[in-house]
Amino acid sequence: MKIPGIVPIAPEAVLSAAQSPVENIVQTLCIMAFMGFIVWSVKLVFE
């Protein structure tokens, strides 16, 4: 499942993965929450 809004975030997530594990985990959770919000918004619009 590809959603256009997620694409620009991917490179930043890859770059930040080289940082500390804790920051990586926090950012991963933030990205997951953000993607979940996008998916929810898209569902809301198209239903």
PyMOL Python script that loads the backbone (N, CA, C, O; Angstrom):
from pymol import cmd

cmd.read_pdbstr("""\
ATOM      1  N   MET A   1       0.855  -1.194   0.000  1.00  0.00           N
ATOM      2  CA  MET A   1       0.000   0.000   0.000  1.00  0.00           C
ATOM      3  C   MET A   1       0.890   1.243   0.000  1.00  0.00           C
ATOM      4  O   MET A   1       1.660   1.469   0.933  1.00  0.00           O
ATOM      5  N   LYS A   2       0.772   2.041  -1.058  1.00  0.00           N
ATOM      6  CA  LYS A   2       1.582   3.251  -1.136  1.00  0.00           C
ATOM      7  C   LYS A   2       0.696   4.481  -1.066  1.00  0.00           C
ATOM      8  O   LYS A   2      -0.300   4.588  -1.781  1.00  0.00           O
ATOM      9  N   ILE A   3       1.073   5.413  -0.192  1.00  0.00           N
ATOM     10  CA  ILE A   3       0.350   6.674  -0.069  1.00  0.00           C
ATOM     11  C   ILE A   3       1.353   7.800  -0.324  1.00  0.00           C
ATOM     12  O   ILE A   3       2.398   7.843   0.326  1.00  0.00           O
ATOM     13  N   PRO A   4       1.061   8.704  -1.249  1.00  0.00           N
ATOM     14  CA  PRO A   4       2.008   9.748  -1.654  1.00  0.00           C
ATOM     15  C   PRO A   4       2.619  10.533  -0.492  1.00  0.00           C
ATOM     16  O   PRO A   4       3.793  10.898  -0.545  1.00  0.00           O
ATOM     17  N   GLY A   5       1.836  10.794   0.554  1.00  0.00           N
ATOM     18  CA  GLY A   5       2.302  11.612   1.667  1.00  0.00           C
ATOM     19  C   GLY A   5       3.456  11.000   2.453  1.00  0.00           C
ATOM     20  O   GLY A   5       4.171  11.712   3.159  1.00  0.00           O
ATOM     21  N   ILE A   6       3.646   9.682   2.335  1.00  0.00           N
ATOM     22  CA  ILE A   6       4.667   9.004   3.128  1.00  0.00           C
ATOM     23  C   ILE A   6       6.046   9.086   2.468  1.00  0.00           C
ATOM     24  O   ILE A   6       7.071   9.061   3.149  1.00  0.00           O
ATOM     25  N   VAL A   7       6.058   9.182   1.147  1.00  0.00           N
ATOM     26  CA  VAL A   7       7.305   9.098   0.382  1.00  0.00           C
ATOM     27  C   VAL A   7       8.404  10.052   0.860  1.00  0.00           C
ATOM     28  O   VAL A   7       9.542   9.613   1.025  1.00  0.00           O
ATOM     29  N   PRO A   8       8.110  11.355   1.093  1.00  0.00           N
ATOM     30  CA  PRO A   8       9.164  12.289   1.494  1.00  0.00           C
ATOM     31  C   PRO A   8       9.793  11.973   2.860  1.00  0.00           C
ATOM     32  O   PRO A   8      10.902  12.420   3.152  1.00  0.00           O
ATOM     33  N   ILE A   9       9.092  11.212   3.681  1.00  0.00           N
ATOM     34  CA  ILE A   9       9.577  10.920   5.035  1.00  0.00           C
ATOM     35  C   ILE A   9      10.652   9.826   5.020  1.00  0.00           C
ATOM     36  O   ILE A   9      11.552   9.819   5.861  1.00  0.00           O
ATOM     37  N   ALA A  10      10.549   8.909   4.063  1.00  0.00           N
ATOM     38  CA  ALA A  10      11.422   7.736   4.040  1.00  0.00           C
ATOM     39  C   ALA A  10      12.920   8.061   4.110  1.00  0.00           C
ATOM     40  O   ALA A  10      13.620   7.483   4.942  1.00  0.00           O
ATOM     41  N   PRO A  11      13.436   8.965   3.266  1.00  0.00           N
ATOM     42  CA  PRO A  11      14.878   9.264   3.304  1.00  0.00           C
ATOM     43  C   PRO A  11      15.334   9.781   4.672  1.00  0.00           C
ATOM     44  O   PRO A  11      16.410   9.418   5.148  1.00  0.00           O
ATOM     45  N   GLU A  12      14.525  10.619   5.293  1.00  0.00           N
ATOM     46  CA  GLU A  12      14.866  11.151   6.614  1.00  0.00           C
ATOM     47  C   GLU A  12      14.941  10.029   7.643  1.00  0.00           C
ATOM     48  O   GLU A  12      15.823  10.019   8.501  1.00  0.00           O
ATOM     49  N   ALA A  13      14.007   9.083   7.548  1.00  0.00           N
ATOM     50  CA  ALA A  13      13.985   7.959   8.489  1.00  0.00           C
ATOM     51  C   ALA A  13      15.240   7.105   8.316  1.00  0.00           C
ATOM     52  O   ALA A  13      15.823   6.631   9.291  1.00  0.00           O
ATOM     53  N   VAL A  14      15.643   6.919   7.063  1.00  0.00           N
ATOM     54  CA  VAL A  14      16.852   6.120   6.794  1.00  0.00           C
ATOM     55  C   VAL A  14      18.097   6.816   7.335  1.00  0.00           C
ATOM     56  O   VAL A  14      18.960   6.181   7.940  1.00  0.00           O
ATOM     57  N   LEU A  15      18.181   8.136   7.111  1.00  0.00           N
ATOM     58  CA  LEU A  15      19.339   8.904   7.585  1.00  0.00           C
ATOM     59  C   LEU A  15      19.411   8.899   9.109  1.00  0.00           C
ATOM     60  O   LEU A  15      20.491   8.736   9.678  1.00  0.00           O
ATOM     61  N   SER A  16      18.280   9.074   9.766  1.00  0.00           N
ATOM     62  CA  SER A  16      18.253   9.175  11.230  1.00  0.00           C
ATOM     63  C   SER A  16      18.491   7.810  11.890  1.00  0.00           C
ATOM     64  O   SER A  16      18.790   7.741  13.082  1.00  0.00           O
ATOM     65  N   ALA A  17      18.359   6.733  11.118  1.00  0.00           N
ATOM     66  CA  ALA A  17      18.573   5.395  11.666  1.00  0.00           C
ATOM     67  C   ALA A  17      20.021   5.226  12.124  1.00  0.00           C
ATOM     68  O   ALA A  17      20.318   4.359  12.946  1.00  0.00           O
ATOM     69  N   ALA A  18      20.926   6.062  11.588  1.00  0.00           N
ATOM     70  CA  ALA A  18      22.341   5.985  11.955  1.00  0.00           C
ATOM     71  C   ALA A  18      22.591   6.623  13.325  1.00  0.00           C
ATOM     72  O   ALA A  18      23.671   6.471  13.895  1.00  0.00           O
ATOM     73  N   GLN A  19      21.600   7.331  13.847  1.00  0.00           N
ATOM     74  CA  GLN A  19      21.743   7.982  15.143  1.00  0.00           C
ATOM     75  C   GLN A  19      21.506   6.971  16.273  1.00  0.00           C
ATOM     76  O   GLN A  19      21.510   5.762  16.044  1.00  0.00           O
ATOM     77  N   SER A  20      21.303   7.474  17.480  1.00  0.00           N
ATOM     78  CA  SER A  20      21.141   6.589  18.633  1.00  0.00           C
ATOM     79  C   SER A  20      19.863   5.757  18.512  1.00  0.00           C
ATOM     80  O   SER A  20      18.866   6.224  17.963  1.00  0.00           O
ATOM     81  N   PRO A  21      19.896   4.510  19.032  1.00  0.00           N
ATOM     82  CA  PRO A  21      18.737   3.606  18.955  1.00  0.00           C
ATOM     83  C   PRO A  21      17.470   4.203  19.553  1.00  0.00           C
ATOM     84  O   PRO A  21      16.376   4.004  19.025  1.00  0.00           O
ATOM     85  N   VAL A  22      17.619   4.936  20.658  1.00  0.00           N
ATOM     86  CA  VAL A  22      16.441   5.505  21.323  1.00  0.00           C
ATOM     87  C   VAL A  22      15.752   6.516  20.416  1.00  0.00           C
ATOM     88  O   VAL A  22      14.529   6.497  20.276  1.00  0.00           O
ATOM     89  N   GLU A  23      16.538   7.401  19.799  1.00  0.00           N
ATOM     90  CA  GLU A  23      15.968   8.389  18.882  1.00  0.00           C
ATOM     91  C   GLU A  23      15.305   7.681  17.707  1.00  0.00           C
ATOM     92  O   GLU A  23      14.239   8.082  17.240  1.00  0.00           O
ATOM     93  N   ASN A  24      15.959   6.616  17.239  1.00  0.00           N
ATOM     94  CA  ASN A  24      15.429   5.853  16.104  1.00  0.00           C
ATOM     95  C   ASN A  24      14.075   5.261  16.447  1.00  0.00           C
ATOM     96  O   ASN A  24      13.148   5.319  15.638  1.00  0.00           O
ATOM     97  N   ILE A  25      13.950   4.687  17.646  1.00  0.00           N
ATOM     98  CA  ILE A  25      12.688   4.089  18.085  1.00  0.00           C
ATOM     99  C   ILE A  25      11.599   5.150  18.189  1.00  0.00           C
ATOM    100  O   ILE A  25      10.474   4.946  17.732  1.00  0.00           O
ATOM    101  N   VAL A  26      11.944   6.286  18.795  1.00  0.00           N
ATOM    102  CA  VAL A  26      10.969   7.366  18.954  1.00  0.00           C
ATOM    103  C   VAL A  26      10.504   7.868  17.598  1.00  0.00           C
ATOM    104  O   VAL A  26       9.311   8.077  17.376  1.00  0.00           O
ATOM    105  N   GLN A  27      11.467   8.063  16.681  1.00  0.00           N
ATOM    106  CA  GLN A  27      11.091   8.578  15.360  1.00  0.00           C
ATOM    107  C   GLN A  27      10.260   7.557  14.596  1.00  0.00           C
ATOM    108  O   GLN A  27       9.326   7.918  13.880  1.00  0.00           O
ATOM    109  N   THR A  28      10.607   6.265  14.753  1.00  0.00           N
ATOM    110  CA  THR A  28       9.829   5.218  14.095  1.00  0.00           C
ATOM    111  C   THR A  28       8.376   5.247  14.577  1.00  0.00           C
ATOM    112  O   THR A  28       7.446   5.129  13.778  1.00  0.00           O
ATOM    113  N   LEU A  29       8.191   5.405  15.886  1.00  0.00           N
ATOM    114  CA  LEU A  29       6.846   5.478  16.453  1.00  0.00           C
ATOM    115  C   LEU A  29       6.099   6.699  15.916  1.00  0.00           C
ATOM    116  O   LEU A  29       4.910   6.625  15.603  1.00  0.00           O
ATOM    117  N   CYS A  30       6.813   7.823  15.814  1.00  0.00           N
ATOM    118  CA  CYS A  30       6.194   9.050  15.294  1.00  0.00           C
ATOM    119  C   CYS A  30       5.772   8.868  13.843  1.00  0.00           C
ATOM    120  O   CYS A  30       4.683   9.281  13.445  1.00  0.00           O
ATOM    121  N   ILE A  31       6.652   8.242  13.050  1.00  0.00           N
ATOM    122  CA  ILE A  31       6.348   8.012  11.636  1.00  0.00           C
ATOM    123  C   ILE A  31       5.162   7.058  11.502  1.00  0.00           C
ATOM    124  O   ILE A  31       4.286   7.263  10.661  1.00  0.00           O
ATOM    125  N   MET A  32       5.137   6.011  12.338  1.00  0.00           N
ATOM    126  CA  MET A  32       4.025   5.054  12.294  1.00  0.00           C
ATOM    127  C   MET A  32       2.711   5.746  12.648  1.00  0.00           C
ATOM    128  O   MET A  32       1.683   5.500  12.016  1.00  0.00           O
ATOM    129  N   ALA A  33       2.749   6.605  13.655  1.00  0.00           N
ATOM    130  CA  ALA A  33       1.553   7.339  14.060  1.00  0.00           C
ATOM    131  C   ALA A  33       1.108   8.279  12.943  1.00  0.00           C
ATOM    132  O   ALA A  33      -0.084   8.418  12.670  1.00  0.00           O
ATOM    133  N   PHE A  34       2.087   8.924  12.298  1.00  0.00           N
ATOM    134  CA  PHE A  34       1.791   9.850  11.210  1.00  0.00           C
ATOM    135  C   PHE A  34       1.181   9.105  10.025  1.00  0.00           C
ATOM    136  O   PHE A  34       0.212   9.570   9.424  1.00  0.00           O
ATOM    137  N   MET A  35       1.756   7.940   9.691  1.00  0.00           N
ATOM    138  CA  MET A  35       1.229   7.136   8.586  1.00  0.00           C
ATOM    139  C   MET A  35      -0.179   6.656   8.915  1.00  0.00           C
ATOM    140  O   MET A  35      -1.055   6.640   8.050  1.00  0.00           O
ATOM    141  N   GLY A  36      -0.390   6.266  10.168  1.00  0.00           N
ATOM    142  CA  GLY A  36      -1.717   5.838  10.602  1.00  0.00           C
ATOM    143  C   GLY A  36      -2.732   6.965  10.457  1.00  0.00           C
ATOM    144  O   GLY A  36      -3.877   6.740  10.065  1.00  0.00           O
ATOM    145  N   PHE A  37      -2.296   8.176  10.779  1.00  0.00           N
ATOM    146  CA  PHE A  37      -3.166   9.343  10.652  1.00  0.00           C
ATOM    147  C   PHE A  37      -3.508   9.603   9.182  1.00  0.00           C
ATOM    148  O   PHE A  37      -4.647   9.934   8.853  1.00  0.00           O
ATOM    149  N   ILE A  38      -2.508   9.450   8.297  1.00  0.00           N
ATOM    150  CA  ILE A  38      -2.742   9.647   6.859  1.00  0.00           C
ATOM    151  C   ILE A  38      -3.731   8.606   6.340  1.00  0.00           C
ATOM    152  O   ILE A  38      -4.672   8.932   5.617  1.00  0.00           O
ATOM    153  N   VAL A  39      -3.503   7.345   6.722  1.00  0.00           N
ATOM    154  CA  VAL A  39      -4.393   6.265   6.286  1.00  0.00           C
ATOM    155  C   VAL A  39      -5.818   6.535   6.752  1.00  0.00           C
ATOM    156  O   VAL A  39      -6.774   6.362   5.997  1.00  0.00           O
ATOM    157  N   TRP A  40      -5.949   6.967   8.021  1.00  0.00           N
ATOM    158  CA  TRP A  40      -7.269   7.264   8.590  1.00  0.00           C
ATOM    159  C   TRP A  40      -7.928   8.417   7.837  1.00  0.00           C
ATOM    160  O   TRP A  40      -9.126   8.375   7.556  1.00  0.00           O
ATOM    161  N   SER A  41      -7.148   9.441   7.510  1.00  0.00           N
ATOM    162  CA  SER A  41      -7.680  10.596   6.775  1.00  0.00           C
ATOM    163  C   SER A  41      -8.152  10.185   5.390  1.00  0.00           C
ATOM    164  O   SER A  41      -9.223  10.592   4.940  1.00  0.00           O
ATOM    165  N   VAL A  42      -7.341   9.373   4.717  1.00  0.00           N
ATOM    166  CA  VAL A  42      -7.697   8.905   3.372  1.00  0.00           C
ATOM    167  C   VAL A  42      -8.975   8.079   3.414  1.00  0.00           C
ATOM    168  O   VAL A  42      -9.854   8.240   2.568  1.00  0.00           O
ATOM    169  N   LYS A  43      -9.074   7.194   4.401  1.00  0.00           N
ATOM    170  CA  LYS A  43     -10.282   6.378   4.546  1.00  0.00           C
ATOM    171  C   LYS A  43     -11.498   7.274   4.774  1.00  0.00           C
ATOM    172  O   LYS A  43     -12.568   7.046   4.208  1.00  0.00           O
ATOM    173  N   LEU A  44     -11.318   8.287   5.606  1.00  0.00           N
ATOM    174  CA  LEU A  44     -12.413   9.196   5.927  1.00  0.00           C
ATOM    175  C   LEU A  44     -12.897   9.915   4.670  1.00  0.00           C
ATOM    176  O   LEU A  44     -14.098  10.100   4.472  1.00  0.00           O
ATOM    177  N   VAL A  45     -11.951  10.316   3.830  1.00  0.00           N
ATOM    178  CA  VAL A  45     -12.286  11.066   2.610  1.00  0.00           C
ATOM    179  C   VAL A  45     -13.001  10.178   1.596  1.00  0.00           C
ATOM    180  O   VAL A  45     -13.977  10.598   0.973  1.00  0.00           O
ATOM    181  N   PHE A  46     -12.510   8.946   1.433  1.00  0.00           N
ATOM    182  CA  PHE A  46     -13.018   8.101   0.355  1.00  0.00           C
ATOM    183  C   PHE A  46     -14.228   7.259   0.732  1.00  0.00           C
ATOM    184  O   PHE A  46     -14.876   6.690  -0.146  1.00  0.00           O
ATOM    185  N   GLU A  47     -14.547   7.167   2.026  1.00  0.00           N
ATOM    186  CA  GLU A  47     -15.714   6.365   2.403  1.00  0.00           C
ATOM    187  C   GLU A  47     -16.998   7.174   2.298  1.00  0.00           C
ATOM    188  O   GLU A  47     -18.079   6.656   2.578  1.00  0.00           O
TER     189      GLU A  47
END
""", "prot")
cmd.dss("prot")
cmd.show_as("cartoon", "prot")
cmd.util.cbc("prot")
cmd.orient("prot")
